[in-house]
Amino acid sequence: MSNQKPVEQEDKPLDPVMENVRRKMVKLQLVSAGVMVVMLMVVLSAIVYKLTRPGKADVTQSASVTVPGEAPVTAIAALPAGFEVSDVALSGGQILFYGAVAGGDRKAIVFDIAAGRIVADVSVKTN
């Protein structure tokens, strides 16, 4: 075995230009890490918010009617005279009445429960 000393590498001081570049890169890394931490916190808080909202299981029914606990909602849908209902559908706070008027013409009438009035009267015709 030879009697050689291990070679120790000493860090030589960088020239001023390279030292400025290194400092800028460290600052950029810190800013990027800070932005990523903030975005992660935003995502986690959005998840917690969505999970802890009481009574809002479905976002698609945001326009639904709020029903008071002490009494049911009362509304009257004034359909045209002679209108025969053949189908009814409910979507959120709106009711669709599909049927025919006295002359045989087909109609779709949309009644909004919150507004308490008919919001659409559509005549259905075939070609």
C-alpha positions as CSV (number, residue, x, y, z in Angstrom):
1,M,0.0,0.0,0.0
2,S,1.2,3.4,-0.7
3,N,1.2,6.2,1.8
4,Q,-1.0,8.7,-0.1
5,K,-3.2,11.2,1.6
6,P,-6.8,11.2,0.4
7,V,-7.4,14.1,-1.9
8,E,-9.7,16.6,-0.3
9,Q,-11.6,18.9,-2.6
10,E,-11.9,22.3,-1.3
11,D,-14.7,24.5,-2.5
12,K,-13.1,27.4,-4.4
13,P,-15.0,30.6,-4.1
14,L,-17.1,31.4,-7.2
15,D,-16.4,34.4,-9.2
16,P,-18.9,37.3,-8.5
17,V,-21.0,36.7,-11.7
18,M,-21.6,33.0,-10.9
19,E,-22.3,33.8,-7.3
20,N,-25.1,36.2,-8.4
21,V,-26.5,33.6,-10.7
22,R,-26.5,31.0,-7.8
23,R,-28.3,33.4,-5.5
24,K,-30.9,34.2,-8.1
25,M,-31.5,30.4,-8.6
26,V,-31.9,29.8,-4.9
27,K,-34.4,32.7,-4.7
28,L,-36.3,31.3,-7.6
29,Q,-36.4,27.8,-6.0
30,L,-37.7,29.3,-2.7
31,V,-40.4,31.3,-4.6
32,S,-41.5,28.3,-6.6
33,A,-41.7,26.1,-3.5
34,G,-43.8,28.8,-1.7
35,V,-46.2,29.1,-4.6
36,M,-46.6,25.3,-4.7
37,V,-47.3,25.1,-1.0
38,V,-49.9,27.9,-1.3
39,M,-51.6,26.1,-4.2
40,L,-51.6,22.8,-2.3
41,M,-53.3,24.5,0.6
42,V,-55.9,26.0,-1.7
43,V,-56.7,22.6,-3.2
44,L,-56.9,21.0,0.2
45,S,-59.2,23.7,1.6
46,A,-61.5,23.4,-1.5
47,I,-61.8,19.7,-0.8
48,V,-62.5,20.2,2.8
49,Y,-65.1,22.9,1.9
50,K,-66.9,20.6,-0.5
51,L,-67.0,17.8,2.0
52,T,-68.2,19.8,4.9
53,R,-71.0,21.9,3.2
54,P,-74.3,20.9,4.9
55,G,-77.2,20.0,2.6
56,K,-75.5,20.6,-0.7
57,A,-74.8,17.1,-2.0
58,D,-75.4,17.9,-5.7
59,V,-74.1,21.1,-7.4
60,T,-76.5,20.7,-10.4
61,Q,-79.5,21.5,-8.3
62,S,-78.3,25.0,-7.3
63,A,-81.6,26.6,-8.5
64,S,-83.8,24.4,-6.4
65,V,-86.5,25.7,-4.2
66,T,-85.8,26.0,-0.5
67,V,-88.6,24.4,1.4
68,P,-89.4,25.9,4.8
69,G,-89.5,23.3,7.7
70,E,-92.9,24.3,9.1
71,A,-95.0,24.2,6.0
72,P,-94.9,22.9,2.4
73,V,-94.6,25.2,-0.6
74,T,-98.0,26.1,-2.1
75,A,-98.3,27.2,-5.7
76,I,-101.0,27.1,-8.4
77,A,-100.0,26.4,-12.0
78,A,-102.6,28.0,-14.2
79,L,-102.6,25.9,-17.3
80,P,-104.6,26.9,-20.4
81,A,-108.3,25.9,-20.6
82,G,-108.7,22.6,-22.3
83,F,-105.1,21.5,-21.8
84,E,-104.7,17.8,-21.3
85,V,-101.6,16.8,-19.5
86,S,-99.9,13.7,-20.9
87,D,-96.6,13.9,-19.1
88,V,-95.0,15.7,-16.2
89,A,-91.3,16.2,-15.3
90,L,-89.5,17.9,-12.4
91,S,-86.1,19.5,-12.7
92,G,-84.7,21.5,-9.7
93,G,-87.4,24.0,-9.0
94,Q,-89.3,23.7,-12.3
95,I,-92.1,21.5,-13.5
96,L,-92.6,20.6,-17.2
97,F,-96.2,19.9,-18.2
98,Y,-96.4,18.2,-21.6
99,G,-99.8,17.7,-23.3
100,A,-102.3,19.0,-25.9
101,V,-104.7,21.9,-26.0
102,A,-108.3,21.5,-27.1
103,G,-107.4,21.9,-30.9
104,G,-105.0,19.0,-30.7
105,D,-101.8,21.2,-30.8
106,R,-99.0,19.8,-28.6
107,K,-97.5,22.1,-26.0
108,A,-94.8,22.0,-23.3
109,I,-95.4,24.4,-20.4
110,V,-92.7,25.1,-17.8
111,F,-93.8,26.3,-14.4
112,D,-91.2,27.7,-12.0
113,I,-92.1,27.0,-8.4
114,A,-89.9,29.7,-6.8
115,A,-91.3,32.4,-9.2
116,G,-94.8,31.0,-8.9
117,R,-95.6,31.5,-12.6
118,I,-95.3,29.9,-16.0
119,V,-91.8,30.7,-17.4
120,A,-92.1,29.0,-20.8
121,D,-95.0,28.1,-23.2
122,V,-93.6,26.1,-26.1
123,S,-95.8,24.9,-29.0
124,V,-94.5,21.6,-30.4
125,K,-95.1,21.1,-34.2
126,T,-93.9,18.3,-36.5
127,N,-92.9,18.8,-40.1
